[in-house]
């Protein structure tokens, strides 16, 4: 937005109690395409900046945020909030009072104690900005404006707006001042107002773990996947020729921003995520992978004696887990229709750390025949590197990356036998990754 052009809207507010609502109004109407003045720098008591007068004069609309107790100091000569109101009234601006949470209109007998400009302000048509009706009220305020925005802004197509939305949601000062009781509802309403209800709901659902401080992050993330010709079960009931081997190695640093690491965690190879046992749903997973194996073959593994299951896990799947340079052994192994699950324990010293360095490697069977492999990024991850190698004389592989909006296939390299992408100096958010379509070459 060109700051050299006159502003459309001036937001007047009492910093003590009105700053959250004022900032929110600024963000919403800026995203909608209006030039909005919002002074978030304190003005010295007793001094009213001439620049403020000039900006009020050039604006058509003045939004006055009335928060709890905001009128009390208006009885004082030289109060900056009173001066803004007075100047807007004297210049006959279109003034829209906005009642924030917990604001109460003074009783009739009390109004006489306020200066005449404040008394006049209280007879203007006002809007009560209740969080439950935020989107509807914003629409009514916009229809009451005299200003015309320069053009319609489409949020998702405007890179600058995307960055400003991130700045808004990452504003520590704003978030710390916002009451917990209203934070989620307020941001949900604001995002829906800015982006439209459908897009806003989708984005808010992605933001919810951030708001609830439930997510962790990963850095130094390297994910190596190799497709090999055959997995060997060494089990008479299972046909090895039905399966490729997929060898994987993951290295990353996991930083715990929410709860600290649990002493107990699980590694999961699942045939169907929906069938996970409730106990396992509640446990922490360091890693889970989709196991593409026929039901009768997983049942053959389920029927093995526990000692043979352990041997299969350690020697055929070659699962190795290292956390902070310490190799871990599985404490428990479960094999059933829903997959293979291994329970591990961390020592008390490791659990006390807020960041863990993790290496996971294994080999698993992967059914042949029109299959695909899904490399997922399940947590916010910085600069991930993912590679997929395969025998080009046996299969053809097509990689389809699905990443952040501003990261595309140009960030990847595709050669025969090797597909990879490296996202440099960018955060990749959950529900990202790549799909590898595997097709056998006909002889």
VENRA-V542260 format. One record per residue. N is the residue number from 1. RES is the residue in three letters. D_CENTER is the distance of its C-alpha to the mean C-alpha in Angstrom with 2 decimals. Layout:
BEGIN
((N,RES,D_CENTER) (N,RES,D_CENTER))
END
This chain:
BEGIN
((1,UNK,25.80) (2,UNK,29.36) (3,UNK,29.92) (4,UNK,33.67) (5,UNK,33.88) (6,UNK,34.60) (7,UNK,31.86) (8,UNK,31.61) (9,UNK,30.28) (10,UNK,30.94) (11,UNK,28.97) (12,UNK,31.23) (13,UNK,30.03) (14,UNK,31.01) (15,UNK,28.69) (16,UNK,29.43) (17,UNK,27.57) (18,UNK,26.58) (19,UNK,24.16) (20,UNK,20.91) (21,UNK,22.25) (22,UNK,23.74) (23,UNK,20.58) (24,UNK,18.79) (25,UNK,21.85) (26,UNK,21.84) (27,UNK,18.31) (28,UNK,19.01) (29,UNK,22.46) (30,UNK,21.66) (31,UNK,19.14) (32,UNK,21.92) (33,UNK,24.29) (34,UNK,26.36) (35,UNK,27.40) (36,UNK,26.68) (37,UNK,28.20) (38,UNK,26.44) (39,UNK,28.19) (40,UNK,25.98) (41,UNK,28.71) (42,UNK,31.37) (43,UNK,34.86) (44,UNK,37.80) (45,UNK,39.63) (46,UNK,42.74) (47,UNK,41.69) (48,UNK,40.30) (49,UNK,39.14) (50,UNK,41.06) (51,UNK,38.02) (52,UNK,36.51) (53,UNK,39.69) (54,UNK,39.53) (55,UNK,35.94) (56,UNK,36.83) (57,UNK,39.87) (58,UNK,38.03) (59,UNK,35.40) (60,UNK,36.38) (61,UNK,34.03) (62,UNK,33.36) (63,UNK,30.75) (64,UNK,31.95) (65,UNK,29.49) (66,UNK,31.65) (67,UNK,30.07) (68,UNK,31.93) (69,UNK,34.93) (70,UNK,34.22) (71,UNK,37.79) (72,UNK,39.71) (73,UNK,40.12) (74,UNK,41.04) (75,UNK,44.57) (76,UNK,44.77) (77,UNK,46.21) (78,UNK,43.91) (79,UNK,40.66) (80,UNK,38.09) (81,UNK,36.30) (82,UNK,39.77) (83,UNK,40.70) (84,UNK,37.74) (85,UNK,38.69) (86,UNK,42.34) (87,UNK,41.90) (88,UNK,39.78) (89,UNK,42.47) (90,UNK,45.32) (91,UNK,43.84) (92,UNK,43.44) (93,UNK,39.74) (94,UNK,37.87) (95,UNK,36.44) (96,UNK,33.83) (97,UNK,33.43) (98,UNK,30.13) (99,UNK,30.40) (100,UNK,27.38) (101,UNK,26.82) (102,UNK,30.10) (103,UNK,32.21) (104,UNK,35.72) (105,UNK,38.40) (106,UNK,41.49) (107,UNK,44.55) (108,UNK,47.26) (109,UNK,49.60) (110,UNK,46.93) (111,UNK,46.03) (112,UNK,49.44) (113,UNK,48.47) (114,UNK,45.80) (115,UNK,46.78) (116,UNK,47.60) (117,UNK,44.51) (118,UNK,42.25) (119,UNK,44.56) (120,UNK,44.25) (121,UNK,40.44) (122,UNK,40.46) (123,UNK,42.37) (124,UNK,39.87) (125,UNK,37.85) (126,UNK,34.63) (127,UNK,31.30) (128,UNK,29.72) (129,UNK,25.94) (130,UNK,25.08) (131,UNK,21.43) (132,UNK,22.37) (133,UNK,23.88) (134,UNK,21.68) (135,UNK,21.29) (136,UNK,25.02) (137,UNK,26.20) (138,UNK,24.35) (139,UNK,26.15) (140,UNK,29.44) (141,UNK,29.05) (142,UNK,28.40) (143,UNK,31.50) (144,UNK,33.50) (145,UNK,32.76) (146,UNK,35.64) (147,UNK,33.47) (148,UNK,32.63) (149,UNK,29.52) (150,UNK,30.28) (151,UNK,28.48) (152,UNK,25.87) (153,UNK,22.41) (154,UNK,20.21) (155,UNK,16.67) (156,UNK,15.33) (157,UNK,18.44) (158,UNK,18.35) (159,UNK,16.81) (160,UNK,17.72) (161,UNK,15.93) (162,UNK,12.65) (163,UNK,13.31) (164,UNK,14.47) (165,UNK,11.49) (166,UNK,9.48) (167,UNK,12.64) (168,UNK,12.85) (169,UNK,9.65) (170,UNK,10.48) (171,UNK,14.08) (172,UNK,15.26) (173,UNK,18.52) (174,UNK,17.22) (175,UNK,14.96) (176,UNK,17.91) (177,UNK,20.34) (178,UNK,18.56) (179,UNK,20.14) (180,UNK,18.08) (181,UNK,19.97) (182,UNK,18.64) (183,UNK,15.19) (184,UNK,13.13) (185,UNK,15.81) (186,UNK,16.17) (187,UNK,12.65) (188,UNK,12.69) (189,UNK,16.08) (190,UNK,15.33) (191,UNK,12.57) (192,UNK,15.05) (193,UNK,17.85) (194,UNK,16.47) (195,UNK,15.33) (196,UNK,17.62) (197,UNK,17.27) (198,UNK,16.43) (199,UNK,13.76) (200,UNK,12.40) (201,UNK,12.38) (202,UNK,10.51) (203,UNK,7.63) (204,UNK,7.93) (205,UNK,8.04) (206,UNK,4.64) (207,UNK,3.82) (208,UNK,6.92) (209,UNK,6.81) (210,UNK,5.85) (211,UNK,8.62) (212,UNK,10.77) (213,UNK,10.54) (214,UNK,10.75) (215,UNK,9.01) (216,UNK,11.17) (217,UNK,11.20) (218,UNK,13.93) (219,UNK,16.16) (220,UNK,19.49) (221,UNK,18.49) (222,UNK,21.51) (223,UNK,21.93) (224,UNK,25.51) (225,UNK,26.73) (226,UNK,30.41) (227,UNK,32.12) (228,UNK,35.72) (229,UNK,38.65) (230,UNK,39.25) (231,UNK,38.09) (232,UNK,41.08) (233,UNK,41.04) (234,UNK,44.71) (235,UNK,45.03) (236,UNK,47.88) (237,UNK,45.98) (238,UNK,43.13) (239,UNK,43.74) (240,UNK,42.12) (241,UNK,42.55) (242,UNK,39.84) (243,UNK,37.07) (244,UNK,35.58) (245,UNK,34.32) (246,UNK,30.77) (247,UNK,30.54) (248,UNK,27.21) (249,UNK,26.42) (250,UNK,23.10) (251,UNK,22.89) (252,UNK,19.95) (253,UNK,19.32) (254,UNK,16.99) (255,UNK,16.04) (256,UNK,15.68) (257,UNK,13.63) (258,UNK,14.06) (259,UNK,17.40) (260,UNK,19.85) (261,UNK,20.80) (262,UNK,23.08) (263,UNK,26.59) (264,UNK,26.54) (265,UNK,24.22) (266,UNK,24.66) (267,UNK,24.66) (268,UNK,24.65) (269,UNK,26.25) (270,UNK,25.80) (271,UNK,27.89) (272,UNK,25.87) (273,UNK,22.61) (274,UNK,23.76) (275,UNK,26.86) (276,UNK,25.41) (277,UNK,27.41) (278,UNK,25.98) (279,UNK,26.85) (280,UNK,24.80) (281,UNK,21.75) (282,UNK,21.80) (283,UNK,22.35) (284,UNK,20.00) (285,UNK,19.85) (286,UNK,19.87) (287,UNK,20.04) (288,UNK,20.89) (289,UNK,22.56) (290,UNK,24.02) (291,UNK,27.80) (292,UNK,29.69) (293,UNK,33.07) (294,UNK,35.66) (295,UNK,36.13) (296,UNK,39.73) (297,UNK,38.83) (298,UNK,36.21) (299,UNK,38.90) (300,UNK,41.39) (301,UNK,39.18) (302,UNK,38.68) (303,UNK,42.46) (304,UNK,43.02) (305,UNK,44.19) (306,UNK,41.52) (307,UNK,43.15) (308,UNK,42.87) (309,UNK,39.22) (310,UNK,38.61) (311,UNK,40.63) (312,UNK,38.71) (313,UNK,35.35) (314,UNK,36.65) (315,UNK,39.14) (316,UNK,38.13) (317,UNK,34.34) (318,UNK,34.78) (319,UNK,31.65) (320,UNK,31.19) (321,UNK,28.61) (322,UNK,28.71) (323,UNK,26.72) (324,UNK,27.68) (325,UNK,30.74) (326,UNK,31.97) (327,UNK,32.65) (328,UNK,31.93) (329,UNK,34.06) (330,UNK,32.92) (331,UNK,34.14) (332,UNK,34.05) (333,UNK,33.76) (334,UNK,33.28) (335,UNK,34.19) (336,UNK,34.18) (337,UNK,33.46) (338,UNK,29.68) (339,UNK,29.75) (340,UNK,30.36) (341,UNK,28.70) (342,UNK,29.55) (343,UNK,29.11) (344,UNK,29.12) (345,UNK,29.62) (346,UNK,28.64) (347,UNK,31.19) (348,UNK,30.76) (349,UNK,30.52) (350,UNK,27.60) (351,UNK,25.75) (352,UNK,26.22) (353,UNK,24.20) (354,UNK,20.60) (355,UNK,20.23) (356,UNK,21.92) (357,UNK,23.22) (358,UNK,23.33) (359,UNK,25.44) (360,UNK,25.76) (361,UNK,28.32) (362,UNK,30.12) (363,UNK,31.95) (364,UNK,31.51) (365,UNK,33.37) (366,UNK,31.92) (367,UNK,33.97) (368,UNK,35.66) (369,UNK,36.17) (370,UNK,33.64) (371,UNK,30.74) (372,UNK,27.27) (373,UNK,24.97) (374,UNK,21.19) (375,UNK,19.48) (376,UNK,15.92) (377,UNK,13.07) (378,UNK,11.57) (379,UNK,9.59) (380,UNK,7.94) (381,UNK,11.38) (382,UNK,13.39) (383,UNK,16.27) (384,UNK,16.81) (385,UNK,20.29) (386,UNK,21.29) (387,UNK,24.93) (388,UNK,26.92) (389,UNK,30.71) (390,UNK,33.34) (391,UNK,37.14) (392,UNK,37.62) (393,UNK,41.11) (394,UNK,39.84) (395,UNK,36.59) (396,UNK,34.69) (397,UNK,30.91) (398,UNK,28.57) (399,UNK,25.03) (400,UNK,22.31) (401,UNK,19.06) (402,UNK,15.88) (403,UNK,13.31) (404,UNK,11.19) (405,UNK,13.16) (406,UNK,15.01) (407,UNK,16.00) (408,UNK,18.92) (409,UNK,21.84) (410,UNK,23.67) (411,UNK,21.78) (412,UNK,23.53) (413,UNK,27.19) (414,UNK,29.16) (415,UNK,32.66) (416,UNK,34.96) (417,UNK,34.10) (418,UNK,30.90) (419,UNK,27.46) (420,UNK,24.78) (421,UNK,21.82) (422,UNK,20.63) (423,UNK,17.60) (424,UNK,19.05) (425,UNK,17.37) (426,UNK,13.93) (427,UNK,10.54) (428,UNK,9.94) (429,UNK,6.75) (430,UNK,7.75) (431,UNK,10.27) (432,UNK,11.88) (433,UNK,15.41) (434,UNK,18.94) (435,UNK,21.68) (436,UNK,25.22) (437,UNK,28.00) (438,UNK,31.11) (439,UNK,34.53) (440,UNK,37.85) (441,UNK,40.47) (442,UNK,43.60) (443,UNK,46.79))
END
